Amino acid sequence: MDKDLEAIGAHCQYSYCNVLDFLPFRCESCRGTYCLEHRTETAHKCSHAGEWAARRKAAATPSSTAPLRGKPTLATDTQCSHPVCKTYINTLTSTGVGCPTCNRQYCLKHRLKEDHACSTLVPLGARQASSASAQAQSMEKAKAALGRLKMWGKEKQAAVLPKPKPSTAASRVIALNALKKNAKGDDKIPVDKRVYLYVEAEANTTTAKLPKGEFWYSNEWSVGRMLDAAAKNLQVQNMNNRGGGEEEKLRVFHVEGGRLLEFGEKVGDVVANSNTVVLLRGVGPAIPNPV
């Protein structure tokens, strides 16, 4: 009978105890078996005290050679492809969802086709043979739009060239004051650094929720920075900083100057108050302004 009882439990291995315990405890440091009273390392004076805790800590601590994941950035992580969304995807806290139609990655909020205007996008990685005609049509539309804008620019230049009469100057002041009253922009830009512009999105080459607007920008910004802000203002998809070909890039056309502006040019050097700039896509690189 005693042998049957011993087969069920185990004797405490603490030297001064040796009690039979039917539910013994195992010490993960010294691998010994102990009763309820002597189950802790301190109670049975464990000869390998702390080893189990050290093993757990080592297992939980990442290897010193493994790269530590820091705050998501454009250099290390992927952003949602929606033009106005800055959410980093495929991270520990935000899942990315791929759209099989346009081959782009989106956050959960913009994963549905109607949420990211999928029907208006050219699929990434599309075969050139199947998309050549579509790209050719897109380029033709872009060139036609650019031609119309150049004609518009010439007409505005012709209207500006004659010396304005006092009444014309007064009307311009009134128009500028109305523009300043209605314009929107970053309040952090000092008033004396602001350039007030009419901004439009060319309908044949871009899709914008707001086709036109009145905004101010800093005269110390580059044209590229102004383009990013204008695209955000009009909610136009901006792929300039995410790779892709020239057919997907936005450009800025200065109506009064009659040309495409270069990204590196300074806003204050190329535009003035009450000027009009237009956002176009796929019209090719800017032509430097002749000196």
Solvent accessible surface area in square Angstrom, and as a share of the most:
residue,aa,sasa,rsa
1,M,174,0.78
2,D,102,0.53
3,K,169,0.71
4,D,88,0.46
5,L,63,0.31
6,E,89,0.40
7,A,88,0.68
8,I,119,0.60
9,G,13,0.13
10,A,33,0.25
11,H,74,0.33
12,C,2,0.01
13,Q,115,0.51
14,Y,37,0.14
15,S,95,0.61
16,Y,192,0.73
17,C,38,0.23
18,N,93,0.48
19,V,73,0.42
20,L,49,0.24
21,D,27,0.14
22,F,101,0.42
23,L,144,0.72
24,P,51,0.32
25,F,83,0.35
26,R,135,0.49
27,C,9,0.05
28,E,63,0.28
29,S,7,0.04
30,C,31,0.19
31,R,125,0.46
32,G,6,0.06
33,T,33,0.19
34,Y,19,0.07
35,C,6,0.04
36,L,106,0.53
37,E,133,0.60
38,H,23,0.10
39,R,112,0.41
40,T,69,0.40
41,E,52,0.23
42,T,123,0.71
43,A,35,0.27
44,H,9,0.04
45,K,157,0.66
46,C,15,0.09
47,S,96,0.62
48,H,85,0.38
49,A,67,0.52
50,G,35,0.34
51,E,72,0.32
52,W,105,0.37
53,A,59,0.46
54,A,61,0.47
55,R,100,0.36
56,R,150,0.55
57,K,148,0.63
58,A,73,0.56
59,A,91,0.70
60,A,86,0.67
61,T,80,0.47
62,P,85,0.54
63,S,67,0.43
64,S,119,0.77
65,T,124,0.72
66,A,44,0.34
67,P,128,0.80
68,L,151,0.75
69,R,141,0.51
70,G,59,0.56
71,K,176,0.75
72,P,42,0.27
73,T,60,0.35
74,L,115,0.57
75,A,100,0.78
76,T,103,0.60
77,D,23,0.12
78,T,66,0.38
79,Q,26,0.12
80,C,0,0.00
81,S,14,0.09
82,H,17,0.08
83,P,28,0.17
84,V,56,0.32
85,C,14,0.08
86,K,121,0.51
87,T,54,0.31
88,Y,60,0.23
89,I,1,0.01
90,N,88,0.45
91,T,26,0.15
92,L,168,0.83
93,T,135,0.78
94,S,23,0.15
95,T,84,0.49
96,G,16,0.16
97,V,47,0.27
98,G,39,0.37
99,C,8,0.05
100,P,117,0.74
101,T,63,0.37
102,C,1,0.01
103,N,79,0.40
104,R,9,0.03
105,Q,71,0.32
106,Y,1,0.00
107,C,8,0.04
108,L,95,0.47
109,K,156,0.66
110,H,20,0.09
111,R,109,0.40
112,L,87,0.43
113,K,103,0.44
114,E,136,0.61
115,D,57,0.29
116,H,6,0.03
117,A,48,0.37
118,C,6,0.04
119,S,114,0.73
120,T,76,0.44
121,L,29,0.14
122,V,70,0.40
123,P,52,0.33
124,L,65,0.32
125,G,81,0.78
126,A,44,0.34
127,R,198,0.72
128,Q,141,0.63
129,A,98,0.76
130,S,85,0.55
131,S,11,0.07
132,A,48,0.37
133,S,73,0.47
134,A,54,0.42
135,Q,62,0.28
136,A,56,0.43
137,Q,118,0.52
138,S,47,0.30
139,M,60,0.27
140,E,111,0.50
141,K,115,0.49
142,A,1,0.00
143,K,117,0.49
144,A,50,0.39
145,A,1,0.01
146,L,26,0.13
147,G,34,0.33
148,R,122,0.45
149,L,14,0.07
150,K,77,0.32
151,M,111,0.50
152,W,83,0.29
153,G,0,0.00
154,K,124,0.53
155,E,110,0.49
156,K,58,0.25
157,Q,72,0.32
158,A,59,0.46
159,A,73,0.56
160,V,74,0.43
161,L,146,0.73
162,P,85,0.53
163,K,186,0.79
164,P,58,0.37
165,K,144,0.61
166,P,117,0.73
167,S,81,0.52
168,T,51,0.30
169,A,45,0.35
170,A,52,0.40
171,S,60,0.39
172,R,105,0.38
173,V,86,0.49
174,I,120,0.61
175,A,47,0.36
176,L,39,0.19
177,N,84,0.43
178,A,47,0.36
179,L,2,0.01
180,K,85,0.36
181,K,174,0.74
182,N,89,0.45
183,A,9,0.07
184,K,141,0.60
185,G,35,0.33
186,D,64,0.33
187,D,115,0.60
188,K,181,0.77
189,I,13,0.06
190,P,75,0.47
191,V,109,0.63
192,D,114,0.59
193,K,71,0.30
194,R,41,0.15
195,V,11,0.06
196,Y,15,0.06
197,L,0,0.00
198,Y,65,0.25
199,V,0,0.00
200,E,42,0.19
201,A,13,0.10
202,E,21,0.10
203,A,91,0.70
204,N,80,0.41
205,T,23,0.14
206,T,11,0.07
207,T,83,0.48
208,A,29,0.22
209,K,147,0.62
210,L,83,0.41
211,P,87,0.55
212,K,130,0.55
213,G,19,0.18
214,E,55,0.25
215,F,15,0.06
216,W,25,0.09
217,Y,5,0.02
218,S,9,0.06
219,N,39,0.20
220,E,97,0.43
221,W,32,0.11
222,S,43,0.28
223,V,0,0.00
224,G,18,0.18
225,R,134,0.49
226,M,2,0.01
227,L,2,0.01
228,D,55,0.28
229,A,26,0.20
230,A,1,0.01
231,A,2,0.02
232,K,130,0.55
233,N,47,0.24
234,L,0,0.00
235,Q,68,0.30
236,V,2,0.01
237,Q,21,0.09
238,N,23,0.12
239,M,13,0.06
240,N,26,0.14
241,N,113,0.58
242,R,77,0.28
243,G,45,0.43
244,G,52,0.50
245,G,31,0.30
246,E,53,0.24
247,E,58,0.26
248,E,21,0.09
249,K,54,0.23
250,L,0,0.00
251,R,19,0.07
252,V,0,0.00
253,F,0,0.00
254,H,13,0.06
255,V,0,0.00
256,E,28,0.12
257,G,33,0.31
258,G,22,0.21
259,R,35,0.13
260,L,12,0.06
261,L,1,0.00
262,E,60,0.27
263,F,62,0.26
264,G,70,0.68
265,E,35,0.16
266,K,94,0.40
267,V,0,0.00
268,G,35,0.34
269,D,112,0.58
270,V,27,0.15
271,V,10,0.06
272,A,57,0.44
273,N,62,0.32
274,S,39,0.25
275,N,21,0.11
276,T,7,0.04
277,V,1,0.00
278,V,3,0.01
279,L,1,0.00
280,L,0,0.00
281,R,39,0.14
282,G,1,0.01
283,V,16,0.09
284,G,10,0.10
285,P,93,0.58
286,A,16,0.12
287,I,124,0.63
288,P,86,0.54
289,N,77,0.39
290,P,115,0.72
291,V,199,1.14
